């Protein structure tokens, strides 16, 4: 089988916290750092649709671009056929700013909600991972000041106003701060180096020039790339800070399959906004499939060489999967040789997924997914490969998919770890079969999934489900599955779920362990929901568990 070993070493999230800011200023020292030690991402000529009109950000006197993503008009023919109609009706947006600084400095960031349309906030909440201190806020001015104590901090700054869903603890206009380390793991290429094609803002991308180069650099500004099947000559692609590239990068081609070391880097943005939902790579992404043609769809970044490196870029507005490997279909299929590939991914931020099929990253065999920010509109991480590790990631799960998905086809995998991951929000509005923190979506087939541990997960705010494992229609065996040390702020009651508006169906139980066609072994250790530790005695009432068949289910 063809496996793709990746090290997804996305520099970022550490300890997770929630801070509620009310009146006054904290007693923390209000010290910052020299502006010269801070670098911000700023894109000149950013189109209105990609530029926030709601927020402004100041970092030690510097003004990064505040980028924006929102649901595009529906391109399929029937109501909610792409899953995005509720987000459109709510006029949802994500807004974000990116900056970098060296360890040992502590920049102060001021976030202002410049639009008064939602009224005066009653509070400001900061959720995130990393280290920061709220220095003060002015509710009347809709402003909060935050000191970033170290790099690799990811924050959601949330104004509690008319654009805040109190029931779901959800800002409808998300404002994200990505504070990175100024020293990249892979240094930027030199524009003056031989065989380098520098694409300047305002000039069209020239595929022939790119094919004659070994390095392609997109400079600061706007670029229209489209779907790009990377030629065999190109070994390096770099998105400079402030670059905003509309297109997709596909290195998973036959010509590049025998190469090593293809590298994509930079603090720029890669956006799929010009592709229709389910864009078809067979037409260069200019048309869409009328069905889920997942084996042909445009993926935003597809890595298909050994020893690849994918670092630092922000990926938004995907038409389908965001980051994938060589294969477009079942990644553990027989005769697949992705096991010969390996690579690293670092500093990735994924957001602005507004449709079905907006999966994040597949944790393929031998993969380590570390310190990423992923907001997916389908499965955030597909745990599809043996010996995979997913740790210290920050998630914002949209109203579809699972945080950690084991299913969608029968498989045999072993030795999978998901550790110390944080969900800032899980927007589920129902109990769909493929939703939850840990889920197996049944879709036929058989196999044995063994030695899977999901541990130390922090789930902020309310959710509709923690776990759903079942084999009532597929003969999938589960051995040695462990859910450990999971802290959940709140599990919605069935009545509360019924009142939620969104993509969710309401017909299934909340937490599911249903055994029928094969052995199912699950150990739940240290699951705390709303301050209550879940045991066998209170699993049904406090834990919302629905158990059927004869699973080997234990609580500790």
Order of alpha helices (4+ residues) and beta strands (2+ residues): beta-beta-beta-beta-beta-alpha-beta-beta-beta-beta-beta-beta-beta-beta-beta-beta-alpha-beta-beta-beta-beta-beta-beta-beta-beta-beta-beta-beta-beta-beta-beta-beta-beta-beta-beta-beta-beta-beta-beta-beta-beta-beta-beta-alpha-beta-beta-beta-beta-beta
